[in-house]
Amino acid sequence: MKPPPFRYAAPTSVEEVLDLLAANADAEPRVLAGGQSLVPLMNFRLAQPGFLVDLRLVEALTTLRTERDVLVIGAMVRQSAVERSPEVALAAPLLVEALGYVAHPPIRNSGTVGGSLAHADPSAELPAVALALDAELLTAGPSGTRTIPAAEFFRGPFTTALEPGEILTEVRIPRREGVGGYAFVEFARTHGNFALVGVAAVIEMEKDIVTGASITLSGVASTPVRAAAAERALAGTSADAATIEVAVDAAADELSPAGDLHGSTATRTDIARSCLRGGIQLALSRAQDRR
Ligand SMILES: Cc1cc2nc3c(=O)[nH]c(=O)nc-3n(C[C@H](O)[C@H](O)[C@H](O)COP(=O)(O)OP(=O)(O)OC[C@H]3O[C@@H](n4cnc5c(N)ncnc54)[C@H](O)[C@@H]3O)c2cc1C
């Protein structure tokens, strides 16, 4: 199928984007980033915007830089550019690892970081990573700019804190203190397909003791979720095998993923346990290697 007719503009500044969204509010406008999710939705007529505002020419959204202890990624930075960036590899290796699981290289060449976050697919990798890394999402809209913590940005399946007429402009990821290890692990039926479950884990250690853990899951709820019980179970311990099992049990007890044709509630919970165990073990071993 092809989309119904729509009008189109390709402005060059954020101000023009906001003006166009406001002026065409009646046409249920949408911004177009990499088009990897929006265009298929339009072709299937699951999304029918009457006006498309293309962000491709807005240079202000393509920044990728480190500002003191914060990695700043513009909303329109392509996923493949992030994957190849030495700056990101240094400041947020978890993000690079997770991107390796997002679709396939040609899709990552077009798909953007902002598009993935704004699309807010509950199974997507980047929202879980943004949550694990305590990222802040910067927006611009009719009432000015806002800074929204990732923990408050994802509101439901394909639903975010973005208001009508507001766009995501930038992602800010704080560099972490201390010696840490990270891991992104997931289970997908075939590589490059959306995963049934994903786990992002960051573990910080001092000597042999876990001083901080940040663990999130995708695919088990309507938004990415934090495995707070697992984080608590690991903190202050040496994270031996028995403690890891306690952490996995604690996290799994808090999950109740909806079953669907890809997997029942029990199957998804079992997969989540396995991903949690694998993610914690890998992050821990990397933290231990770096001491
Ligand atoms: C075959 C296939 C497999 C895929 N597999 C995966 C996968 O395994 N994991 C995964 O995470 N993704 C996967 N994707 C999706 C891919 O990562 C998309 O690139 C991503 O979801 C959307 O990014 P985009 O830049 O293409 O956004 P678009 O498709 O252009 O936009 C998506 C939505 O976000 C909105 N939007 C975009 N940018 C902004 C902004 N700056 N401010 C406000 N709203 C904005 C748009 O209006 C639209 O509603 C897959 C896609 C395909 C086609």
The ligand as an SDF file (V2000), in Angstrom:
LIG
                    3D

 53 58  0  0  0  0  0  0  0  0999 V2000
   13.1410   -4.1260    9.2690 C   0  0  0  0  0  0  0  0  0  0  0  0
   13.3000   -3.2220   10.4820 C   0  0  0  0  0  0  0  0  0  0  0  0
   13.8100   -3.7800   11.6430 C   0  0  0  0  0  0  0  0  0  0  0  0
   13.9610   -2.9720   12.7700 C   0  0  0  0  0  0  0  0  0  0  0  0
   14.4750   -3.5270   13.9090 N   0  0  0  0  0  0  0  0  0  0  0  0
   14.6430   -2.7580   14.9960 C   0  0  0  0  0  0  0  0  0  0  0  0
   15.2000   -3.2930   16.1940 C   0  0  0  0  0  0  0  0  0  0  0  0
   15.5740   -4.4600   16.2780 O   0  0  0  0  0  0  0  0  0  0  0  0
   15.3060   -2.4630   17.2660 N   0  0  0  0  0  0  0  0  0  0  0  0
   14.9280   -1.1450   17.2050 C   0  0  0  0  0  0  0  0  0  0  0  0
   15.0460   -0.4410   18.2060 O   0  0  0  0  0  0  0  0  0  0  0  0
   14.4240   -0.6190   16.0880 N   0  0  0  0  0  0  0  0  0  0  0  0
   14.2790   -1.3810   14.9930 C   0  0  0  0  0  0  0  0  0  0  0  0
   13.7660   -0.8140   13.8590 N   0  0  0  0  0  0  0  0  0  0  0  0
   13.3400    0.5970   13.8810 C   0  0  0  0  0  0  0  0  0  0  0  0
   14.5260    1.5150   13.6140 C   0  0  0  0  0  0  0  0  0  0  0  0
   15.4400    1.5120   14.6920 O   0  0  0  0  0  0  0  0  0  0  0  0
   14.0410    2.9650   13.4030 C   0  0  0  0  0  0  0  0  0  0  0  0
   15.1060    3.6020   12.8380 O   0  0  0  0  0  0  0  0  0  0  0  0
   13.6100    3.7350   14.6080 C   0  0  0  0  0  0  0  0  0  0  0  0
   12.6000    3.1060   15.3530 O   0  0  0  0  0  0  0  0  0  0  0  0
   12.9980    5.0820   14.2000 C   0  0  0  0  0  0  0  0  0  0  0  0
   13.9840    5.9430   13.8450 O   0  0  0  0  0  0  0  0  0  0  0  0
   13.8420    6.8430   12.5710 P   0  0  0  0  0  0  0  0  0  0  0  0
   14.9400    7.8430   12.6500 O   0  0  0  0  0  0  0  0  0  0  0  0
   13.7880    5.9790   11.3780 O   0  0  0  0  0  0  0  0  0  0  0  0
   12.4680    7.5970   12.8650 O   0  0  0  0  0  0  0  0  0  0  0  0
   11.1800    7.8140   11.9540 P   0  0  0  0  0  0  0  0  0  0  0  0
   10.7090    6.5240   11.4200 O   0  0  0  0  0  0  0  0  0  0  0  0
   11.4140    8.9040   10.9850 O   0  0  0  0  0  0  0  0  0  0  0  0
   10.1700    8.3530   13.0710 O   0  0  0  0  0  0  0  0  0  0  0  0
    9.6330    7.4930   14.0410 C   0  0  0  0  0  0  0  0  0  0  0  0
    8.6440    8.2730   14.9220 C   0  0  0  0  0  0  0  0  0  0  0  0
    9.3450    9.1740   15.7700 O   0  0  0  0  0  0  0  0  0  0  0  0
    8.9400   10.5280   15.5010 C   0  0  0  0  0  0  0  0  0  0  0  0
   10.1790   11.3170   15.5710 N   0  0  0  0  0  0  0  0  0  0  0  0
   11.3310   11.0900   14.9120 C   0  0  0  0  0  0  0  0  0  0  0  0
   12.2670   11.9860   15.2780 N   0  0  0  0  0  0  0  0  0  0  0  0
   11.6730   12.8020   16.1770 C   0  0  0  0  0  0  0  0  0  0  0  0
   12.1250   13.9300   16.9230 C   0  0  0  0  0  0  0  0  0  0  0  0
   13.3760   14.4000   16.8230 N   0  0  0  0  0  0  0  0  0  0  0  0
   11.2370   14.5410   17.7490 N   0  0  0  0  0  0  0  0  0  0  0  0
    9.9720   14.0800   17.8780 C   0  0  0  0  0  0  0  0  0  0  0  0
    9.4950   13.0080   17.2130 N   0  0  0  0  0  0  0  0  0  0  0  0
   10.3450   12.3900   16.3760 C   0  0  0  0  0  0  0  0  0  0  0  0
    8.3100   10.5170   14.1180 C   0  0  0  0  0  0  0  0  0  0  0  0
    7.3760   11.5640   13.9690 O   0  0  0  0  0  0  0  0  0  0  0  0
    7.6690    9.1380   14.1240 C   0  0  0  0  0  0  0  0  0  0  0  0
    6.4440    9.1990   14.8200 O   0  0  0  0  0  0  0  0  0  0  0  0
   13.5880   -1.5870   12.7140 C   0  0  0  0  0  0  0  0  0  0  0  0
   13.1030   -1.0360   11.5180 C   0  0  0  0  0  0  0  0  0  0  0  0
   12.9640   -1.8390   10.4200 C   0  0  0  0  0  0  0  0  0  0  0  0
   12.4350   -1.2200    9.1390 C   0  0  0  0  0  0  0  0  0  0  0  0
  1  2  1  0
  2  3  1  0
  2 52  2  0
  3  4  2  0
  4  5  1  0
  4 50  1  0
  5  6  2  0
  6  7  1  0
  6 13  1  0
  7  8  2  0
  7  9  1  0
  9 10  1  0
 10 11  2  0
 10 12  1  0
 12 13  2  0
 13 14  1  0
 14 15  1  0
 14 50  1  0
 15 16  1  0
 16 17  1  0
 16 18  1  0
 18 19  1  0
 18 20  1  0
 20 21  1  0
 20 22  1  0
 22 23  1  0
 23 24  1  0
 24 25  2  0
 24 26  1  0
 24 27  1  0
 27 28  1  0
 28 29  2  0
 28 30  1  0
 28 31  1  0
 31 32  1  0
 32 33  1  0
 33 34  1  0
 33 48  1  0
 34 35  1  0
 35 36  1  0
 35 46  1  0
 36 37  1  0
 36 45  1  0
 37 38  2  0
 38 39  1  0
 39 40  1  0
 39 45  2  0
 40 41  1  0
 40 42  2  0
 42 43  1  0
 43 44  2  0
 44 45  1  0
 46 47  1  0
 46 48  1  0
 48 49  1  0
 50 51  2  0
 51 52  1  0
 52 53  1  0
M  END
$$$$
